Amino acid sequence: MVKLHKRYQKALEVGDLTKTHTLEEAVSLLKQMPSPKFDETIELSAHLLVDPRQSDQMVRGTVSLPHGSGKKVTVLVFTDNPEEALAAGADYAGLEEILEKVKGGWLDFDKAIATPAAMKTVRTVARVLGPRGLMPNPKSGTVTDDIPAGIQAVKSGQVEYKMDKTANVSVVCGKKSFEQDKILANLQSVIDSIGKARPDVFKGRYIKSMAISASMSPSVKLEASTFNNL
């Protein structure tokens, strides 16, 4: 039998976690749970009813959290004009020299942005960046000629999500230290975004279940009314 940490056991006692809750109730319960010595990240998880084996039923997207993710994002820009990118707030910028570092195993960044002109060269490291979710993609706004706007979007709280092979989606929604109304606003933005990402070919009920959790906490299940209208 797995032995639960005392903090986790106390978290289980804040309410009946076998039941589903409204979004407001769920956030309130999460905020009442004892915290570790660091600021936990809050995530929303959704189990979808689409078929992950069908390419036309893939669910992915980006969403700008109105109150940010609470995480300092390190941004790399692939560009022939690194001076512009660095002046706009990029942490690293360049092309050939940076690509050589990436090929050598350097991945000390959270997001990568590229200009359309640089993408032909950047594709040479797709096998390195792709599996780690770091490959620039036009659909997520990380392939753009407007580098300052791209950097601003990423650093101000834009997060990406993609359905896994078991039809689950997990999305970062902020930090536990955020005020409750800010957490609620971020969560609602994420829920709305997942709804808009529904594949056009898919008919019928879209979402089976949703829950929220913090880094070291049990999850709190959401009532179907929270997402059934999606």
N, C-alpha and C positions, 0 to 999 in steps of 0.2 A: 504493500500500500504506500502511495506517495504521501510524504509528510509535508503538510502545508506550513508555510512561514506564518508566524503569529500575526504579522501585519495583514497577510492575505486572509487569514481566518477572521480577523476583525472586520475586514472589508465585506465579507460575506454576511455579516450581521447587521449592516446598515438598512437592509430592507429585504423584501422577498424577491430574490433574483431569479426565481423559477417562473415568475409572471412577466408579462410584457408591460411596458410603461410608455407614457407619452414622452415626447422629446424633452419637455421641461422637467418631468419627473426623473427621467434617466440622467440628465445632466446634474440635477440636484443630488441624486444618489452618488454619482461619481465624485462630486465635490466633497461629499461627506466621508468618503473612504480615506483611511490614513495614508499618508504619502511617505515615500522614501526621502532620502536626503538630496534628491535632485528634482527638477521640475519635469514631471512626466508629460509625455506626448499623448494627446488624445487622438484616437483613430475611430473611424466609422467603417464597419465591415458589412458587406451585403452579399447574400447568397442569391444568385440569379437563376432564372429558369430557362435561359437560352442554352443552346447546345454549343459548348466550346470547341467541338470538333468541326464546326461549320465556319469557314472563313468569313461568310457574310453575316455571321451573328457575333462577331467580335465586339466587345464593349471596351472602349478606351476613351480618354478625354483629358482635358485640363480644366481647372477651375481656379479663379482668383479669389482667395479667401478675403473677405472684407476687412478682417482684423489680423491678417497675416498668419503665418504658421508658427511664429515664435522661434524659428530656427535661423541662425546666421547661415546664409547660403553662399558657398564659394563657387564663383562662376568663371569658367574658361570660355574664351571666344576664339574660334578658328577664323582668322581673317588676315588679309594682306596689309591691313591698316591697324596694327596693334595699338598705335598711339591713340586713335579715336576710341577704341574699346576701353583702354585703361583709363582714359579721361572720363568715360561715362560710368566708371565704377566696376569694371571687370577686375577680377583678382589676377588672372593670367590671360595673355593674348598672344597670338602669333599663328604660324602655320607650319612650315616645314620643320623648324626646330622643335616646336611643341609636339608635332606628330611623332618625331623620333623618340621623344621622352615617353610618349604614350606607348609606343611599340616596345619600349624597354621596361614597361610595367608601371610607369608613373600614373597614378589616378587620384591625386590629392585634390579633387574638386567634386562638387555636388551636382552641378548642372553644366552642360556644354551647349553653346550657341554657335552657329556658323552662318556665314553669308552664303547665298546661293552659289556664288563663284567658287567658294572654297570647298563645296560639298563633293566635287569630283575627287579631290585629294583626300578629304576626310573619310570617304567610303573605304579607303584602304585599311582603316582600323575599325571597320564596322564589327568585325568578329570580336574585337576587344571591348568596344563600348556598348554594343547591342545587348549582350546578356546581362550587363550591369545597369541597363536603363539609362545610359548616358549618351546614346546616339542622338544627335540633333534630328529633329523631325518637323517638317512644315506644318503638320496637323496640330502640333503642340506649340507652335509659334517660336520654336527654337532655330528655325532656318529663316532668316530675315535680312533684308538690306538695312532695316532700321535698327541698328545695333543698340543705340541708347534706349529705345523703347523696349527691346527684348530683354536687356539687362534689368531695367526697371521692373518689368512684369515678373521676372523670376525672383528678384530680391524682395519684392513687396508682398509675396505670399502666393504666387501661382504654384499649384501642385498638380502633378500628373497622376493618372491611375490607369491600370490595365487589368482586365479580367485574366485570372490564371486558368490553368487546365481543368480545374474543378468548378469553374463558374463562380468563383469568389472574387470580390473586389475589396481592397482595403485602401483607405484614403486618410492621410494625415489631416487633422482638423484644428490644430492649435496646441496650446499648452494648458495644463490643469490650473496653472496660476492665473489664467485669464479670468476676467469677470464673467459671471454666468451668461449675461446677455450677449457677450462677444462670442462665447463658445456656441451658443444657440444660433447666432447669425452665421457663423462659419459652417456649422453642421447643416443648416437649411440650404446654404449655397451648394454644398456637396451633394445633398440629396436631390436637389433640383437638377444639378449637372448630370448625375447618374440617370435621372429620368429622361433628360434630353438626349442621352447617348444610346437610348434604346434603338436596336437595329430596325431599319425600315421593314425588313422582310419578316420580322418576328410578330406573331399574333398571339393573343391570349395573355394570361397573367405573366408579368415580367419579373417581379421580385418575390422571392419566397420568404426571406427574412432579413432583418437588419439589427445590428447591435452596436453599441459604443463601448469603448474601454480605454483605460490609460495604460501606460507601459507596464506597470506592476500590479494591475488590478484585475479582478474578474470582470466579465462583460455584463452589460445591462441590455436586455432585449427590448426592442422598440415595438409598440403596437402597430398592427397592420395598417391602421388608419393613417399613420405617419407617411406611408409610401404607396398605399393601394391606388391612390388617384394618379400615380405615375404611369 
